[in-house]
Amino acid sequence: MEIIILIIIGVLFVIPSFMAMRKQRQRQNDMQTLQNSLQPGDAIVTAGGVHGVVRSTSEKSVDLEIAPGVVVTFDKMAVIRTEQEANDLERPAAAGDTRGDVQNDLPDEKYPPFNDGGKN
């Protein structure tokens, strides 16, 4: 009876770790496919958050134009997603969402800011 409980507990630990390994392997394969399929003109995002357009590629590096006339070289491993994937991750704010609204960030007029009259 105790052996059955130990086996069940073991299975409960093995299955989630196996599923996590599969997901990680799939993400790694997808990223490697993206990095190997880069073409000039592709809009991409690097791991550091730099957005740019691919101008040329080599076996291990990619030249990105990050501003008109500004080309920088990155290792291909730094490319994590395309600009399209980055845009898909951003969701528009809901109609009633007021975050980011400047009017709502202003202090309440009923409570003036703390002022000690220059005394510390």
Legacy VTK file of the C-alpha trace (Angstrom):
# vtk DataFile Version 3.0
C-alpha trace
ASCII
DATASET POLYDATA
POINTS 120 float
0.000 0.000 0.000
2.789 2.442 0.877
4.595 1.586 -2.349
1.518 2.500 -4.390
1.322 5.892 -2.674
5.026 6.503 -3.374
4.528 5.563 -7.026
1.555 7.934 -7.334
3.531 10.768 -5.732
6.460 10.038 -8.058
4.198 10.130 -11.102
2.697 13.441 -9.936
6.196 14.960 -9.910
7.404 13.402 -13.165
4.477 14.352 -15.421
4.624 18.154 -14.845
8.393 18.232 -15.279
8.101 16.211 -18.495
5.452 18.607 -19.834
7.603 21.624 -18.953
10.590 20.092 -20.768
8.465 19.543 -23.882
7.234 23.151 -23.878
10.759 24.476 -23.387
12.094 22.310 -26.217
9.295 23.506 -28.522
10.018 27.175 -27.686
13.718 26.598 -28.307
13.021 24.979 -31.686
10.673 27.825 -32.681
13.265 30.457 -31.738
16.025 28.632 -33.611
13.793 28.383 -36.690
13.101 32.125 -36.484
16.799 32.961 -36.116
17.765 30.763 -39.065
15.023 32.165 -41.329
15.861 35.876 -40.940
15.770 37.767 -44.239
16.695 41.365 -45.074
13.623 43.525 -44.513
12.269 41.522 -41.554
11.228 43.659 -38.574
12.437 42.009 -35.352
12.863 42.556 -31.604
16.017 41.587 -29.692
16.252 40.196 -26.165
17.225 43.675 -24.968
14.058 45.175 -26.435
15.744 46.811 -29.436
13.402 47.025 -32.424
14.949 47.061 -35.865
14.841 45.948 -39.477
17.223 43.255 -40.701
19.627 44.656 -43.296
21.945 41.639 -43.669
22.673 38.321 -42.007
25.633 36.016 -41.628
26.012 32.619 -40.018
26.093 33.969 -36.456
25.193 37.665 -36.638
22.554 39.989 -37.988
22.831 43.677 -38.935
19.830 45.716 -37.775
18.841 49.189 -38.830
17.430 50.728 -35.646
17.061 54.270 -37.021
17.488 55.746 -40.499
21.159 55.238 -41.356
22.019 53.593 -37.999
23.002 49.938 -38.412
24.134 47.812 -35.469
25.323 44.207 -35.373
23.757 41.665 -33.017
24.348 37.990 -32.433
21.486 35.975 -33.936
20.851 34.504 -30.488
19.674 37.980 -29.378
16.704 37.874 -31.784
13.708 36.634 -29.822
10.670 37.501 -31.955
9.422 39.316 -35.009
7.779 42.716 -34.848
4.466 41.075 -35.778
4.699 38.735 -32.767
5.544 41.704 -30.536
2.492 43.604 -31.817
0.296 40.563 -31.212
1.403 40.523 -27.558
0.263 44.116 -27.015
-3.441 44.349 -26.325
-5.416 47.561 -26.678
-6.826 49.027 -23.470
-10.429 48.207 -22.646
-13.010 50.934 -23.233
-13.406 51.651 -19.510
-9.692 51.366 -18.723
-8.343 54.725 -17.564
-4.759 53.688 -16.881
-2.394 55.963 -18.707
-4.984 58.740 -18.820
-3.217 61.940 -17.800
-6.363 63.472 -16.292
-6.701 60.597 -13.830
-3.056 60.907 -12.770
-3.448 64.507 -11.581
-3.648 65.148 -7.823
-7.040 65.620 -6.248
-7.869 69.336 -5.940
-9.484 68.830 -2.515
-6.139 67.824 -1.032
-3.344 70.280 -1.855
0.200 68.901 -1.943
2.008 68.696 1.394
3.928 71.879 2.109
5.673 72.442 5.411
6.386 76.096 4.657
10.083 75.466 4.072
10.595 74.076 7.586
12.270 70.697 7.956
LINES 1 121
120 0 1 2 3 4 5 6 7 8 9 10 11 12 13 14 15 16 17 18 19 20 21 22 23 24 25 26 27 28 29 30 31 32 33 34 35 36 37 38 39 40 41 42 43 44 45 46 47 48 49 50 51 52 53 54 55 56 57 58 59 60 61 62 63 64 65 66 67 68 69 70 71 72 73 74 75 76 77 78 79 80 81 82 83 84 85 86 87 88 89 90 91 92 93 94 95 96 97 98 99 100 101 102 103 104 105 106 107 108 109 110 111 112 113 114 115 116 117 118 119
